[in-house]
Amino acid sequence: MKRTTLSIIMACCALAMMAQDAIQVFPSGDKPTIVDFARALVSYVYNQPDDCGDRPTNAIMNALTNYRNDMPQPDGVTFTVDERNGYLLYEMKDEESTYRMEMCYWNEADGKHKLFAFNNLASFDNEDLRPISTETSGVQFYRYDNAKKTMTYCAAPGFDVEYENTNYALPRSGKDITVIKWLGKGKSTRRTLKWNGRRFSY
């Protein structure tokens, strides 16, 4: 997939997801799983009235369908679902780049809410792993209400999301987010955003 195409579809996706509508989540059991959150978000974006055509979330929807039906993913696609740790990763590689989308959630300290994150990572150059920065790459957050079974878009709790030459890595284990600042020529620095049950801080 060409870089210009990725930039276009990521922009469409981000515009759709910035809406303030409540997104209905349908838990498959007593509590929602990462698959339930993922399905709710991609279904919401898919049903938005826009003209952008293909979107990154369509790829996750197809991957979820294959996962549910125990079918193989397309060539170049890796789809990881870790329900125990509440983590999901979609990764697509082609001859020049790697494209990643990941999701996870945290239980909030009040026992009434969960925080769900969708991380739309820009494409990487396979030779030196440098990010291709766009105005829409980055991490977005949604707050889930346990009683209402809905989630709504919210600002990053406790920090401002950086976009220029910065990527975020959501936790598959543990609770903290890694912030990766790219300096060029394959060099980078890393910082940790620590979760305290309510917000993140350095």
MARFI-169036 format. One record per residue (C-alpha): residue in one letter; z negated, y negated, x negated. Coordinates in pm, 1 decimal. Each point is the difference from the previous one (the first is absolute). Layout:
! residues N
   res          Z          Y          X
     A          Z          Y          X
...
***
This chain:
! residues 202
   res          Z          Y          X
     M        0.0        0.0        0.0
     K       99.2     -337.0     -144.0
     R     -263.7     -263.2      -74.0
     T      157.4     -259.4      228.4
     T      -12.8      245.1      289.2
     L     -366.4       73.4      -67.4
     S      -82.4     -370.8        1.1
     I      174.4      -51.2      332.8
     I     -165.6      287.2      183.8
     M     -342.9      -82.0     -144.4
     A       35.4     -356.2      129.1
     C       85.6      126.2      349.0
     C     -294.5      236.5       -1.6
     A     -247.4     -266.0     -109.6
     L      114.0     -245.8      265.6
     A      -53.3      256.9      273.0
     M     -343.5      104.1     -120.0
     M     -143.7     -350.2      -20.9
     A      -32.1      -11.6      379.3
     Q     -350.4      -36.6      140.4
     D       44.8      260.5      273.8
     A     -258.4      273.0       34.3
     I      146.5      329.3     -115.6
     Q     -108.7      301.2      201.0
     V     -119.2      299.0     -202.8
     F       -8.8      346.7      154.2
     P     -253.8      211.2     -190.3
     S       89.3      366.6      -24.4
     G     -370.9       87.9        8.9
     D     -334.7     -172.9       34.6
     K       93.2     -240.3     -280.0
     P      338.9     -128.9     -114.5
     T      154.7      150.8     -313.0
     I      227.2     -168.9     -249.9
     V      294.6      160.4      179.4
     D     -116.2     -155.6      328.5
     F      -16.2     -344.5     -161.8
     A      337.7       45.0     -167.6
     R      167.6      115.3      319.5
     A     -147.8     -292.5      195.4
     L      122.3     -257.9     -250.0
     V      352.2      132.7      -49.1
     S       45.1       48.9      375.3
     Y     -107.9     -358.7       60.0
     V      241.9     -138.4     -260.8
     Y      282.5      224.3      120.5
     N      -32.6     -137.5      353.8
     Q       10.3     -367.4     -102.0
     P      307.0     -185.2      130.8
     D      190.3     -103.7     -310.8
     D      342.7       40.2     -156.0
     C      -86.9      129.5     -344.6
     G      117.7      356.6       55.3
     D     -146.3      239.3     -254.8
     R     -358.7      -67.8     -107.4
     P     -238.1      157.4     -250.8
     T     -224.8      116.0      280.5
     N      289.6      200.2      143.3
     A      -14.5      206.9     -317.1
     I     -370.6       66.6       56.0
     M       66.8       91.6      362.0
     N      260.5      255.2     -108.7
     A     -235.0      133.5     -267.3
     L     -279.7       34.7      256.0
     T      232.7      193.2      230.3
     N       97.2      235.2     -283.3
     Y     -366.2       38.4      -94.5
     R     -104.6       80.9      355.5
     N      279.9      255.5       38.2
     D      -63.0      151.5     -344.2
     M      349.9      -95.4     -111.4
     P      108.8     -104.0     -351.7
     Q       39.4     -366.8      -87.9
     P      338.8     -139.3     -112.3
     D       99.3       19.9     -365.5
     G     -179.9     -259.9     -208.2
     V     -283.3      -41.8      252.0
     T     -360.6      101.0      -61.7
     F     -235.7      -21.8      297.9
     T     -371.4       48.9      -64.8
     V     -253.1       23.5      282.7
     D     -367.5       33.6      -93.5
     E     -181.8        0.5      332.6
     R     -336.5       80.3     -156.0
     N        6.1     -315.5     -211.2
     G      190.8     -207.3      254.6
     Y      299.8      -68.0     -220.6
     L      378.4       18.5       44.5
     L      281.0      -67.1     -249.1
     Y      376.2      -20.8       51.5
     E      201.7      -14.8     -321.0
     M      377.2      -13.1      -38.4
     K      178.8       15.1     -334.7
     D      363.8      -63.3      -78.7
     E      191.8      -42.1     -323.6
     E     -141.5     -344.4      -78.3
     S     -323.5      -58.1      186.3
     T     -307.4      137.0      172.5
     Y     -110.1     -125.6      341.6
     R     -350.6       63.0      131.2
     M     -189.7      -56.8      321.3
     E     -361.3      108.1       30.7
     M     -270.2      -16.0      264.5
     C     -372.7       62.4       15.0
     Y     -306.7     -104.0      198.1
     W     -367.9      -78.6      -48.3
     N     -299.5       34.9      232.0
     E     -172.2     -334.5       48.5
     A     -376.6      -37.2      -39.4
     D      -53.8      -97.3      365.6
     G      112.0      346.4      114.2
     K      221.4     -161.8      263.8
     H      315.1      -70.9     -197.2
     K      232.6      138.6     -263.4
     L      222.2     -189.0     -239.5
     F      355.1      132.9      -34.9
     A      236.8     -107.6     -279.0
     F      375.6       25.0      -38.7
     N      123.8      -58.7     -354.2
     N      369.4      -80.2      -34.5
     L       71.6       27.3     -371.8
     A      312.1     -158.2     -137.5
     S      258.0      214.3     -171.5
     F      -61.9       79.1     -365.4
     D      250.2       18.1     -280.0
     N      -23.1      359.6     -120.1
     E       38.0      -97.5     -366.6
     D     -292.7     -237.3      -49.2
     L     -181.0       22.7      339.6
     R       16.7     -374.0       52.6
     P      -31.0     -105.4      365.8
     I      274.9     -175.0      191.5
     S     -196.1     -276.3      169.4
     T       97.0     -116.1      347.5
     E     -165.7     -230.7      248.3
     T      -91.3      298.2      218.6
     S     -139.4      254.1     -243.6
     G     -375.8       44.5        1.9
     V     -281.3      142.0      205.4
     Q      -74.6      -71.7      365.6
     F     -318.1       76.7      194.7
     Y      -78.1       96.2      357.2
     R     -345.1       25.7      162.1
     Y      -54.0      296.6      230.0
     D     -247.6      -17.1      288.2
     N     -158.2      341.7       55.1
     A      -77.5      -70.5      366.7
     K      333.3     -153.8       99.7
     K      207.0      232.5     -221.4
     T      219.3     -291.6     -102.2
     M       64.5     -177.1     -330.1
     T      108.1     -356.3      -66.7
     Y      138.6     -172.8     -307.4
     C     -265.7     -179.7     -207.3
     A      -18.1     -196.8     -323.7
     A      -92.3      185.5     -316.2
     P     -381.3       20.9       19.6
     G     -158.0     -181.3     -291.5
     F      305.6      -85.1     -210.3
     D      339.7     -165.2        5.1
     V      299.4      229.3      -43.6
     E      209.7      -90.2     -305.2
     Y      371.9       70.3        2.6
     E      159.8     -121.0     -322.2
     N       12.7      284.6     -254.5
     T     -299.1      163.8      168.2
     N      -31.7      342.0      158.6
     Y     -287.9      168.9      178.8
     A      -97.1      366.9      -14.2
     L     -195.1      132.9      297.1
     P     -267.0      262.9      -66.0
     R       65.6      364.7       68.3
     S     -349.7       72.9     -127.0
     G     -282.4     -250.3       -2.6
     K        6.0     -327.5      191.6
     D      130.9     -264.2     -238.2
     I      343.3     -159.8      -38.1
     T      165.0      -37.5     -339.2
     V      182.9     -327.6      -65.6
     I      278.6       28.5     -257.1
     K      134.4     -318.9     -154.9
     W      328.6       50.6     -186.2
     L       50.0     -200.1     -319.6
     G      350.7      120.6      -87.8
     K      142.0      256.0     -242.3
     G     -197.9      276.1      170.0
     K     -337.8     -166.4      -65.0
     S     -257.6      -63.3      271.5
     T     -364.3      -78.3       69.3
     R     -219.5      168.6      260.2
     R     -289.5     -124.1      207.9
     T     -205.6      169.2      270.2
     L      -73.4     -128.4      349.6
     K     -325.4      167.5      105.9
     W      -67.6       86.1      364.3
     N     -353.7      -65.4      132.8
     G       51.0      113.8      359.0
     R      103.7     -343.4      122.4
     R      233.4     -154.0     -256.8
     F      140.3       26.9     -350.2
     S     -103.7     -194.6     -307.5
     Y       68.6        3.0     -372.9
***
